């Protein structure tokens, strides 16, 4: 019996996940894996009108292992679309490598203090 190893590929398919708990008026999100250019608006579902009564959103970045400039831009855009009025969004527990990308992009103000 012969087993064959998969052929290496240059395709980049990141592993990205979002878990959530909703207990109005609070929503907590946990991002995990890699948030980069290939992830197509992974937080879009959390802007729907069914969240109209949510006042506090906490985004836990502790399991986010990688982010690039596109990922930071996507998080900033999503953050900005959710804030205002009476809704507050806080991004917490970013790893040092993730925090560094935010800093390089001048976006460290989007992260809660370490």
Buried (B, 14 or more C-beta within 10 A) or exposed (E): EEEEEEEEEEEEEBEBEBEEEBEEEEBBBBBBBBBBEBBEEBBEEBEEEEBEEBEBBBBBBEEBBBBBEEBBEBBBEBBEEBEEEEBEBEBBBBBEEBBEBBEEBEBBEBBEEE
